[in-house]
Amino acid sequence: MPRTPQFHRETALNNALHLFWRQGYHATSMKDIEEAMDMRPGSIYAAFGNKESLFKEALDTYFAMVEDDFKSTIAKQPSVLQGFRQYLKNIAKADEGCAPTKACMLVKALLEFTPEDKAFSEPVHAYLDSIEAMFTEALSEAQSRGELSRQSSPEKLARLIQTNVIGLRTMARRSISQSNLEALVDDVVARIIPVN
């Protein structure tokens, strides 16, 4: 059997990611996967393994997207804290054409799997911990630059920001108006991101 071309593999994986993101793991059948990826079962198994391994690879890809989005947003701003403000504001402006849902795929997975289902729950917890660590690292950098007071705890602020990101993404699913969502983001930013 010829190897799956890299471009085709990435496209197929992206299609699977969007399917799992929209429907969740349990609600997605192999037939759904075949249709979304435009691949036959044998080709899917040869390229990605079973449904579980495909889902885990989709989670890996999603985490990489989140990481890239955060780091590029921070890098484009004149300060780390302005980067955090912009990152939170971007949540309200998420383009539904790019994402199947405004909800975070990791949070959806966290709610879908029980703690006993370690094959799925442990990687999801690890990704969320990594996001919190990424926020902490950026806030520590802000502190070293004098953007954040020495009395502030980067770890606590990172956890608070992550909690609000999860909340904002959940609110975005409620079909509230764009203007109300943006006002909510402004309130969150004003309350949790220090202004120097």
LOVORO-422641 format. One line per 2 residues: their letters; for each residue x, y, z of N, C-alpha, C. Coordinates in nm, 4 decimals. Example, Ala and Ser with C-alpha at 12.3 -4.5 7.8 and 13.67 -1.06 7.14 Angstrom:
BEGIN
AS	1.3190/-0.5690/0.7800/1.2300/-0.4500/0.7800/1.3200/-0.3300/0.7800 | 1.2850/-0.2250/0.7080/1.3670/-0.1060/0.7140/1.2900/0.0030/0.7870 .
//
This chain:
BEGIN
MP	0.0847/-0.1181/0.0000/0.0000/0.0000/0.0000/0.0891/0.1242/0.0000 | 0.0646/0.2192/-0.0885/0.1482/0.3391/-0.0917/0.1295/0.4227/0.0341 .
RT	0.2359/0.4931/0.0711/0.2278/0.5796/0.1895/0.1314/0.6942/0.1643 | 0.0611/0.7344/0.2709/-0.0280/0.8489/0.2604/0.0575/0.9741/0.2478 .
PQ	0.0350/1.0565/0.1461/0.1138/1.1790/0.1340/0.0976/1.2659/0.2585 | 0.2047/1.3361/0.2968/0.2022/1.4178/0.4183/0.0899/1.5211/0.4150 .
FH	0.0725/1.5892/0.3017/-0.0320/1.6908/0.2936/-0.1687/1.6273/0.3142 | -0.1919/1.5154/0.2502/-0.3198/1.4463/0.2651/-0.3406/1.4028/0.4104 .
RE	-0.2341/1.3549/0.4733/-0.2446/1.3104/0.6124/-0.2835/1.4274/0.7024 | -0.2185/1.5406/0.6830/-0.2494/1.6581/0.7650/-0.3926/1.7052/0.7422 .
TA	-0.4369/1.7022/0.6181/-0.5744/1.7426/0.5872/-0.6732/1.6470/0.6521 | -0.6462/1.5173/0.6399/-0.7345/1.4165/0.6993/-0.7389/1.4321/0.8512 .
LN	-0.6219/1.4540/0.9123/-0.6164/1.4723/1.0577/-0.6927/1.5974/1.0991 | -0.6772/1.7043/1.0249/-0.7499/1.8275/1.0556/-0.9012/1.8056/1.0461 .
NA	-0.9450/1.7288/0.9472/-1.0877/1.6978/0.9342/-1.1368/1.6158/1.0531 | -1.0549/1.5199/1.0980/-1.0910/1.4397/1.2151/-1.0943/1.5268/1.3404 .
LH	-0.9968/1.6156/1.3545/-0.9926/1.7065/1.4690/-1.1222/1.7870/1.4773 | -1.1629/1.8464/1.3659/-1.2848/1.9272/1.3652/-1.4089/1.8433/1.3956 .
LF	-1.4101/1.7198/1.3490/-1.5227/1.6306/1.3778/-1.5300/1.6001/1.5274 | -1.4183/1.5583/1.5859/-1.4157/1.5295/1.7300/-1.4460/1.6553/1.8114 .
WR	-1.3947/1.7679/1.7687/-1.4162/1.8949/1.8391/-1.5652/1.9283/1.8416 | -1.6306/1.9062/1.7310/-1.7732/1.9382/1.7212/-1.8598/1.8359/1.7954 .
QG	-1.8329/1.7065/1.7777/-1.9224/1.6015/1.8265/-1.8770/1.5342/1.9548 | -1.7492/1.5452/1.9875/-1.6972/1.4696/2.0998/-1.6546/1.3307/2.0548 .
YH	-1.5912/1.2580/2.1442/-1.5383/1.1256/2.1103/-1.6493/1.0222/2.0982 | -1.7316/1.0118/2.2007/-1.8315/0.9044/2.2042/-1.9391/0.9190/2.0978 .
AT	-1.9746/1.0410/2.0634/-2.0809/1.0630/1.9645/-2.0308/1.0486/1.8209 | -1.9018/1.0276/1.8040/-1.8433/1.0154/1.6704/-1.8240/0.8684/1.6362 .
SM	-1.8896/0.8248/1.5310/-1.8775/0.6853/1.4871/-1.7632/0.6720/1.3865 | -1.7209/0.5494/1.3634/-1.6186/0.5259/1.2608/-1.6711/0.5682/1.1240 .
KD	-1.7997/0.5516/1.1003/-1.8583/0.5953/0.9727/-1.8439/0.7469/0.9585 | -1.8698/0.8207/1.0675/-1.8502/0.9665/1.0662/-1.7051/1.0003/1.0314 .
IE	-1.6132/0.9264/1.0922/-1.4706/0.9510/1.0705/-1.4331/0.9246/0.9248 | -1.4811/0.8127/0.8719/-1.4533/0.7797/0.7315/-1.5007/0.8914/0.6389 .
EA	-1.6210/0.9404/0.6637/-1.6767/1.0459/0.5786/-1.5996/1.1770/0.5938 | -1.5690/1.2143/0.7170/-1.4990/1.3411/0.7410/-1.3582/1.3397/0.6820 .
MD	-1.2920/1.2250/0.6928/-1.1540/1.2152/0.6458/-1.1454/1.1757/0.4986 | -1.2593/1.1333/0.4433/-1.2643/1.0855/0.3048/-1.1627/0.9730/0.2840 .
MR	-1.1659/0.8784/0.3787/-1.0741/0.7642/0.3745/-1.1506/0.6371/0.4068 | -1.1010/0.5267/0.3558/-1.1585/0.3959/0.3873/-1.1036/0.3486/0.5219 .
PG	-1.1769/0.2568/0.5879/-1.1322/0.2112/0.7205/-0.9883/0.1597/0.7231 | -0.9504/0.0789/0.6244/-0.8143/0.0245/0.6225/-0.7085/0.1327/0.6142 .
SI	-0.7364/0.2367/0.5375/-0.6412/0.3477/0.5239/-0.6307/0.4271/0.6534 | -0.7441/0.4436/0.7211/-0.7432/0.5146/0.8498/-0.6591/0.4379/0.9509 .
YA	-0.6832/0.3063/0.9604/-0.6074/0.2249/1.0560/-0.4589/0.2228/1.0225 | -0.4265/0.2172/0.8931/-0.2851/0.2153/0.8533/-0.2155/0.3470/0.8870 .
AF	-0.2861/0.4577/0.8688/-0.2246/0.5896/0.8903/-0.2304/0.6365/1.0346 | -0.3391/0.6016/1.1055/-0.3615/0.6599/1.2384/-0.3850/0.5580/1.3493 .
GN	-0.4018/0.4327/1.3160/-0.4377/0.3348/1.4172/-0.5879/0.3356/1.4398 | -0.6291/0.3036/1.5608/-0.7724/0.2957/1.5903/-0.8305/0.4335/1.6250 .
KE	-0.9591/0.4348/1.6572/-1.0287/0.5602/1.6890/-0.9627/0.6311/1.8070 | -0.9236/0.5554/1.9085/-0.8604/0.6150/2.0271/-0.7299/0.6857/1.9912 .
SL	-0.6458/0.6195/1.9124/-0.5176/0.6822/1.8773/-0.5382/0.8023/1.7852 | -0.6394/0.7965/1.6989/-0.6716/0.9113/1.6133/-0.7167/1.0296/1.6989 .
FK	-0.8016/1.0025/1.7978/-0.8494/1.1086/1.8864/-0.7327/1.1711/1.9630 | -0.6424/1.0873/2.0125/-0.5272/1.1399/2.0870/-0.4379/1.2250/1.9975 .
EA	-0.4214/1.1839/1.8721/-0.3419/1.2651/1.7799/-0.4135/1.3964/1.7496 | -0.5469/1.3907/1.7409/-0.6246/1.5138/1.7208/-0.6072/1.6072/1.8407 .
LD	-0.6062/1.5517/1.9626/-0.5825/1.6335/2.0823/-0.4428/1.6958/2.0791 | -0.3424/1.6177/2.0372/-0.2058/1.6713/2.0239/-0.2052/1.7917/1.9304 .
TY	-0.2733/1.7758/1.8176/-0.2783/1.8818/1.7166/-0.3516/2.0035/1.7704 | -0.4618/1.9801/1.8422/-0.5381/2.0905/1.9003/-0.4518/2.1672/2.0007 .
FA	-0.3817/2.0938/2.0876/-0.2962/2.1596/2.1862/-0.1896/2.2446/2.1171 | -0.1302/2.1916/2.0111/-0.0290/2.2681/1.9367/-0.0894/2.3962/1.8794 .
MV	-0.2142/2.3895/1.8339/-0.2825/2.5088/1.7823/-0.3021/2.6123/1.8926 | -0.3464/2.5665/2.0099/-0.3675/2.6567/2.1240/-0.2356/2.7225/2.1635 .
ED	-0.1315/2.6423/2.1716/0.0008/2.6929/2.2101/0.0508/2.7962/2.1089 | 0.0403/2.7637/1.9808/0.0847/2.8567/1.8761/0.0048/2.9863/1.8792 .
DF	-0.1270/2.9741/1.8974/-0.2132/3.0925/1.9007/-0.1742/3.1843/2.0164 | -0.1554/3.1257/2.1343/-0.1191/3.2062/2.2511/0.0162/3.2744/2.2307 .
KS	0.1164/3.1972/2.1920/0.2515/3.2528/2.1777/0.2578/3.3592/2.0689 | 0.1876/3.3383/1.9586/0.1910/3.4393/1.8514/0.1155/3.5653/1.8930 .
TI	0.0076/3.5501/1.9700/-0.0660/3.6671/2.0193/0.0215/3.7490/2.1131 | 0.0902/3.6830/2.2053/0.1795/3.7526/2.2990/0.2911/3.8236/2.2224 .
AK	0.3496/3.7540/2.1245/0.4637/3.8091/2.0500/0.4269/3.9332/1.9693 | 0.3013/3.9455/1.9285/0.2587/4.0581/1.8446/0.2274/4.1843/1.9247 .
QP	0.2261/4.1744/2.0570/0.1900/4.2887/2.1406/0.3146/4.3515/2.2022 | 0.3072/4.4803/2.2365/0.4248/4.5472/2.2934/0.4613/4.5002/2.4342 .
SV	0.3671/4.4369/2.5040/0.3978/4.3849/2.6371/0.3244/4.2528/2.6569 | 0.3716/4.1758/2.7535/0.3094/4.0466/2.7830/0.1649/4.0662/2.8283 .
LQ	0.1417/4.1624/2.9185/0.0057/4.1831/2.9691/-0.0888/4.2294/2.8586 | -0.0397/4.3118/2.7668/-0.1239/4.3500/2.6528/-0.1526/4.2275/2.5658 .
GF	-0.0557/4.1370/2.5588/-0.0770/4.0118/2.4865/-0.1868/3.9288/2.5497 | -0.1872/3.9209/2.6836/-0.2946/3.8487/2.7528/-0.4294/3.9153/2.7270 .
RQ	-0.4334/4.0482/2.7327/-0.5589/4.1192/2.7054/-0.6103/4.0838/2.5660 | -0.5193/4.0875/2.4684/-0.5594/4.0575/2.3306/-0.6035/3.9118/2.3166 .
YL	-0.5337/3.8216/2.3833/-0.5687/3.6795/2.3780/-0.7114/3.6576/2.4284 | -0.7450/3.7210/2.5397/-0.8807/3.7082/2.5931/-0.9827/3.7718/2.4992 .
KN	-0.9478/3.8860/2.4413/-1.0404/3.9519/2.3482/-1.0615/3.8681/2.2223 | -0.9581/3.7968/2.1805/-0.9701/3.7117/2.0621/-1.0723/3.6002/2.0813 .
IA	-1.0928/3.5587/2.2051/-1.1911/3.4536/2.2328/-1.3294/3.4982/2.1883 | -1.3609/3.6249/2.2128/-1.4920/3.6777/2.1740/-1.5052/3.6907/2.0234 .
KA	-1.3918/3.7041/1.9554/-1.3949/3.7250/1.8108/-1.3677/3.5975/1.7331 | -1.3659/3.4832/1.7999/-1.3326/3.3575/1.7322/-1.4173/3.3405/1.6071 .
DE	-1.3507/3.3094/1.4980/-1.4165/3.2921/1.3691/-1.4771/3.1531/1.3622 | -1.6092/3.1467/1.3580/-1.6749/3.0172/1.3557/-1.6449/2.9399/1.2283 .
GC	-1.5974/3.0083/1.1244/-1.5591/2.9386/1.0030/-1.4329/2.8556/1.0229 | -1.3527/2.8926/1.1238/-1.2275/2.8206/1.1497/-1.2464/2.7109/1.2535 .
AP	-1.3347/2.7327/1.3484/-1.3563/2.6360/1.4550/-1.4991/2.5840/1.4478 | -1.5170/2.4548/1.4692/-1.6522/2.4003/1.4636/-1.7397/2.4461/1.5799 .
TK	-1.6770/2.4892/1.6872/-1.7479/2.5400/1.8037/-1.6522/2.6302/1.8800 | -1.7062/2.7291/1.9505/-1.6196/2.8178/2.0292/-1.5715/2.7511/2.1576 .
AC	-1.6308/2.6385/2.1924/-1.5884/2.5684/2.3130/-1.4487/2.5110/2.2931 | -1.3740/2.5045/2.4011/-1.2402/2.4461/2.3980/-1.2519/2.2941/2.3858 .
ML	-1.1822/2.2362/2.2900/-1.1866/2.0912/2.2702/-1.1373/2.0172/2.3943 | -1.0368/2.0730/2.4624/-0.9837/2.0076/2.5819/-1.0863/2.0057/2.6946 .
VK	-1.1577/2.1153/2.7121/-1.2594/2.1209/2.8178/-1.3755/2.0282/2.7836 | -1.4149/2.0260/2.6564/-1.5200/1.9323/2.6155/-1.4780/1.7887/2.6464 .
AL	-1.3516/1.7554/2.6177/-1.3017/1.6207/2.6456/-1.2950/1.5955/2.7961 | -1.2544/1.6960/2.8727/-1.2479/1.6833/3.0182/-1.3848/1.6470/3.0755 .
LE	-1.4890/1.7093/3.0218/-1.6247/1.6840/3.0701/-1.6812/1.5526/3.0172 | -1.6311/1.5073/2.9035/-1.6833/1.3847/2.8426/-1.6314/1.2585/2.9110 .
FT	-1.5065/1.2604/2.9559/-1.4442/1.1399/3.0106/-1.4370/1.1457/3.1625 | -1.4644/1.0327/3.2249/-1.4553/1.0246/3.3705/-1.3082/1.0099/3.4109 .
PE	-1.2759/1.0434/3.5360/-1.1374/1.0261/3.5821/-1.0895/0.8810/3.5702 | -1.1831/0.7857/3.5768/-1.1461/0.6445/3.5658/-1.1015/0.6078/3.4239 .
DK	-1.1424/0.6868/3.3273/-1.1060/0.6616/3.1878/-0.9707/0.7270/3.1603 | -0.8678/0.6737/3.2263/-0.7354/0.7363/3.2292/-0.6719/0.7523/3.0910 .
AF	-0.7039/0.6642/2.9983/-0.6444/0.6734/2.8645/-0.6753/0.8077/2.7998 | -0.7892/0.8669/2.8377/-0.8275/0.9963/2.7821/-0.8130/1.1094/2.8833 .
SE	-0.8542/1.0851/3.0074/-0.8551/1.1941/3.1050/-0.7139/1.2405/3.1410 | -0.6184/1.1488/3.1493/-0.4824/1.1893/3.1868/-0.4169/1.2806/3.0829 .
PV	-0.4249/1.2480/2.9518/-0.3670/1.3422/2.8545/-0.4353/1.4787/2.8566 | -0.5670/1.4809/2.8747/-0.6393/1.6083/2.8778/-0.5928/1.6912/2.9968 .
HA	-0.5812/1.6280/3.1134/-0.5305/1.6991/3.2319/-0.3889/1.7509/3.2070 | -0.3065/1.6698/3.1416/-0.1684/1.7115/3.1134/-0.1654/1.8329/3.0210 .
YL	-0.2521/1.8351/2.9193/-0.2567/1.9504/2.8285/-0.3021/2.0756/2.9026 | -0.4052/2.0632/2.9856/-0.4539/2.1794/3.0605/-0.3469/2.2288/3.1581 .
DS	-0.2741/2.1356/3.2203/-0.1623/2.1744/3.3071/-0.0545/2.2477/3.2274 | -0.0296/2.2017/3.1049/0.0714/2.2660/3.0196/0.0301/2.4071/2.9809 .
IE	-0.0988/2.4263/2.9560/-0.1481/2.5605/2.9232/-0.1305/2.6525/3.0435 | -0.1658/2.6030/3.1612/-0.1472/2.6834/3.2823/0.0006/2.7166/3.3028 .
AM	0.0884/2.6200/3.2782/0.2326/2.6442/3.2914/0.2803/2.7467/3.1883 | 0.2248/2.7417/3.0682/0.2604/2.8385/2.9637/0.2177/2.9792/3.0060 .
FT	0.0971/2.9908/3.0633/0.0506/3.1203/3.1144/0.1420/3.1680/3.2276 | 0.1778/3.0764/3.3186/0.2643/3.1114/3.4315/0.3997/3.1621/3.3829 .
EA	0.4557/3.0935/3.2853/0.5858/3.1342/3.2307/0.5782/3.2744/3.1701 | 0.4714/3.3014/3.0958/0.4556/3.4342/3.0348/0.4379/3.5412/3.1424 .
LS	0.3615/3.5100/3.2465/0.3398/3.6068/3.3544/0.4677/3.6289/3.4356 | 0.5484/3.5251/3.4513/0.6786/3.5406/3.5180/0.7683/3.6326/3.4367 .
EA	0.7611/3.6191/3.3039/0.8366/3.7084/3.2150/0.7875/3.8520/3.2319 | 0.6541/3.8688/3.2403/0.5974/4.0030/3.2612/0.6467/4.0607/3.3933 .
QS	0.6552/3.9766/3.4947/0.7023/4.0217/3.6255/0.8492/4.0636/3.6181 | 0.9298/3.9863/3.5473/1.0725/4.0205/3.5363/1.0937/4.1493/3.4563 .
RG	0.9987/4.1840/3.3697/1.0066/4.3086/3.2917/0.9466/4.4279/3.3665 | 0.8902/4.4022/3.4838/0.8295/4.5097/3.5606/0.6852/4.5397/3.5223 .
EL	0.6241/4.4560/3.4406/0.4837/4.4756/3.4016/0.3879/4.4291/3.5107 | 0.4355/4.3389/3.5935/0.3530/4.2776/3.6971/0.4252/4.2964/3.8292 .
SR	0.3516/4.3376/3.9319/0.4171/4.3663/4.0597/0.4783/4.2394/4.1191 | 0.5802/4.2594/4.2010/0.6477/4.1475/4.2677/0.5550/4.0783/4.3676 .
QS	0.4514/4.1489/4.4134/0.3574/4.0898/4.5079/0.2603/3.9930/4.4390 | 0.2467/4.0046/4.3082/0.1558/3.9160/4.2342/0.2171/3.7776/4.2211 .
SP	0.1317/3.6773/4.2231/0.1766/3.5396/4.2034/0.1456/3.4984/4.0596 | 0.2479/3.4796/3.9759/0.2218/3.4361/3.8387/0.1409/3.3064/3.8326 .
EK	0.1670/3.2149/3.9267/0.0951/3.0870/3.9278/-0.0541/3.1073/3.9539 | -0.0865/3.1888/4.0551/-0.2280/3.2126/4.0874/-0.2981/3.2896/3.9763 .
LA	-0.2303/3.3885/3.9198/-0.2895/3.4668/3.8121/-0.3100/3.3799/3.6876 | -0.2154/3.2903/3.6598/-0.2290/3.1988/3.5454/-0.3513/3.1094/3.5627 .
RL	-0.3711/3.0587/3.6835/-0.4873/2.9725/3.7106/-0.6169/3.0518/3.6963 | -0.6167/3.1755/3.7433/-0.7348/3.2609/3.7309/-0.7649/3.2913/3.5839 .
IQ	-0.6611/3.3193/3.5067/-0.6813/3.3463/3.3641/-0.7351/3.2219/3.2946 | -0.6772/3.1052/3.3251/-0.7258/2.9824/3.2613/-0.8719/2.9560/3.2971 .
TN	-0.9081/2.9798/3.4216/-1.0475/2.9632/3.4631/-1.1386/3.0546/3.3826 | -1.0958/3.1774/3.3617/-1.1768/3.2725/3.2850/-1.1801/3.2392/3.1363 .
VI	-1.0713/3.1867/3.0824/-1.0720/3.1428/2.9423/-1.1767/3.0329/2.9240 | -1.1773/2.9358/3.0151/-1.2756/2.8272/3.0082/-1.4166/2.8839/3.0192 .
GL	-1.4369/2.9763/3.1126/-1.5684/3.0382/3.1289/-1.6115/3.1176/3.0071 | -1.5196/3.1940/2.9491/-1.5532/3.2742/2.8307/-1.5879/3.1853/2.7123 .
RT	-1.5126/3.0773/2.6943/-1.5427/2.9861/2.5834/-1.6780/2.9181/2.6048 | -1.7113/2.8908/2.7292/-1.8416/2.8318/2.7592/-1.9529/2.9327/2.7326 .
MA	-1.9334/3.0564/2.7745/-2.0333/3.1608/2.7483/-2.0520/3.1831/2.5987 | -1.9445/3.1719/2.5233/-1.9525/3.1922/2.3782/-2.0441/3.0898/2.3120 .
RR	-2.0604/2.9742/2.3740/-2.1489/2.8706/2.3195/-2.2958/2.8996/2.3473 | -2.3243/2.9941/2.4335/-2.4628/3.0215/2.4726/-2.5380/3.1047/2.3705 .
SI	-2.4784/3.1350/2.2609/-2.5422/3.2144/2.1550/-2.5794/3.3541/2.2026 | -2.4976/3.4113/2.2918/-2.5214/3.5500/2.3296/-2.4651/3.6388/2.2194 .
SQ	-2.5126/3.7602/2.2128/-2.4713/3.8492/2.1040/-2.3213/3.8768/2.1120 | -2.2645/3.9071/1.9968/-2.1216/3.9380/1.9892/-2.0874/4.0574/2.0774 .
SN	-2.1735/4.1590/2.0776/-2.1449/4.2785/2.1582/-2.1474/4.2458/2.3079 | -2.2413/4.1612/2.3507/-2.2459/4.1220/2.4921/-2.1245/4.0375/2.5303 .
LE	-2.0823/3.9517/2.4390/-1.9648/3.8694/2.4660/-1.8396/3.9563/2.4765 | -1.8270/4.0526/2.3877/-1.7113/4.1426/2.3922/-1.7122/4.2276/2.5190 .
AL	-1.8307/4.2695/2.5636/-1.8409/4.3455/2.6886/-1.7996/4.2584/2.8073 | -1.8382/4.1320/2.8036/-1.7996/4.0388/2.9092/-1.6477/4.0212/2.9124 .
VD	-1.5884/4.0077/2.7956/-1.4421/3.9963/2.7879/-1.3763/4.1216/2.8448 | -1.4290/4.2393/2.8104/-1.3739/4.3643/2.8643/-1.3799/4.3653/3.0167 .
DV	-1.4917/4.3178/3.0739/-1.5054/4.3107/3.2198/-1.4019/4.2158/3.2803 | -1.3865/4.0995/3.2183/-1.2897/4.0014/3.2681/-1.1488/4.0595/3.2625 .
VA	-1.1143/4.1186/3.1491/-0.9811/4.1778/3.1325/-0.9577/4.2859/3.2376 | -1.0572/4.3725/3.2589/-1.0430/4.4820/3.3557/-1.0233/4.4295/3.4978 .
RI	-1.0835/4.3159/3.5291/-1.0762/4.2633/3.6658/-0.9506/4.1808/3.6936 | -0.9011/4.1091/3.5919/-0.7931/4.0150/3.6238/-0.6567/4.0489/3.5654 .
IP	-0.6515/4.1354/3.4639/-0.5210/4.1712/3.4067/-0.4792/4.3058/3.4645 | -0.3726/4.3089/3.5454/-0.3298/4.4348/3.6070/-0.2907/4.5384/3.5019 .
VN	-0.3196/4.6633/3.5320/-0.2807/4.7731/3.4436/-0.1726/4.8527/3.5145 | -0.0600/4.8735/3.4466/0.0476/4.9553/3.5062/0.0395/5.0956/3.4525 .
//
